[in-house]
Amino acid sequence: MDYETVVGLEVHVELATKTKIFCGCGTGFGAEPNTQVCPVCSGMPGSLPVFNKEVARFAALAGLALNCEINRRNVFDRKNYFYPDLPKAYQISQLYQPICRNGFLEIGGGKKIGIHEIHMEEDAGKLLHDPWEDCSNIDYNRCGVPLIEIVSEPDFRSAGEVVDYLERLREILLYLGVSDCKMQEGSMRADINLSVRPSGAAEFGVRTEMKNMNSFKAIYRAVEFEAKRQTELIDAGGRVTQETRRWDDNKEASFSMRSKENAQDYRYFPDPDLLALDLSEEFIEEIRANMPESAASKRSRFTGELGLSAYDAGVLTAEKPLCDLFERTSALCGNPKEAANLIIVEICRLIKEDAATTEDACRRVAPESLAALIKMITGGEINRTVGKDALAAIFREQADPEEYVRERNLLIVNDAGLIDEVIDRVLEANEKSVADFRAGKEKAFGFLVGQAMKELKGTANPGAVNGALKKRLGQ
Ligand SMILES: [Zn+2]
């Protein structure tokens, strides 16, 4: 029998707020364990949560970018369950009145994936298993870090669609600045709900869930595997059990973990410590008016207004730090094409050579230095070979381009007296070429320019040599 795969996604994204959702603790990644905690986020009795409004701003921003309706009245609910990384024994989330509803995201081929809702909630801590001591340690730093959970409709029919959606979603959130979306650090992770049904059937099959997936590759493989597992199970006369499964990327297989809970198992109820949050029309309108430009809009502006190729626009927007560097440099030097070339060809090559991350590389290269270098190249002060070397020095040693060129005497000779002198010598030594040129052979002119440039050891301005030579030949 033919089967159709049906997938819905729940994507958790850590928001880039400076402080946590219900207290003033910091949210930076990688701090010493249990140094970013207070009575509120470590669940001490008697402590009271205070909502950080930045969280609502980021959540609404994401919602607007994903074509959602924004709920003016927001309520927080307690989701009760016990786990060692959750000291309060409940998570504050939104069940009944999430901040965003009814959105969509368009993927390849114009297909719209429905966004059922986006809700705000707090993250839990982290259990660190210590195999040497054979025990588990708990780091509460992540407790109370704000999350949004983006819940899609079950609109995906293949692993390819799932990854396409996740890539676009990640790009949107990155350019909004609401999250760094670092999957390897857990700031973006997806739960996959998957079922299969006979092709053409109207009802959904029984679904399984794979939680906390944090790589696109693993997600692709997990969807393919789980769809095949369910199909084969049904074909062999078995039944799919509703359960949570763990994906093991090394074994490339999923394993049963526990039976899946339903909402009623969590005994949700409105959190009595938090007031309802009413978002004003002005609050929403202000967010809408100040929405950062999306990568897609940047790409069309780069190809339209700035005249870059579609390929170049794609490379520049593939990673946000690179795009920021490009935009700032091109604004400073007023030459987007030169800026794009230098970044795409030279900087990307240096990144590869040094096995650097784009983020680190872009931190090292000051747009001011890059713009100054571009001005020197286009202004005919240095030639491109010198420009390349200077760029490597900017990249590796944060060199100042003007100093670099001056100290090494690499400025192009614009000294008209010197150029004339050299041209005199060249004309004398190449009488035949001069005669050829006068007889109408254009090629001879190029040869004479080449000879003069050689005499000047490549540091002359070719334009100046050209002009001086033309003048001498009475052109
Ligand atoms: Zn705290």
Residues whose N, C-alpha, C, O or C-beta is under 5 A from the ligand:
A	BS01	ZN	C23 G24 C25 Q36 V37 C38 V40 C41
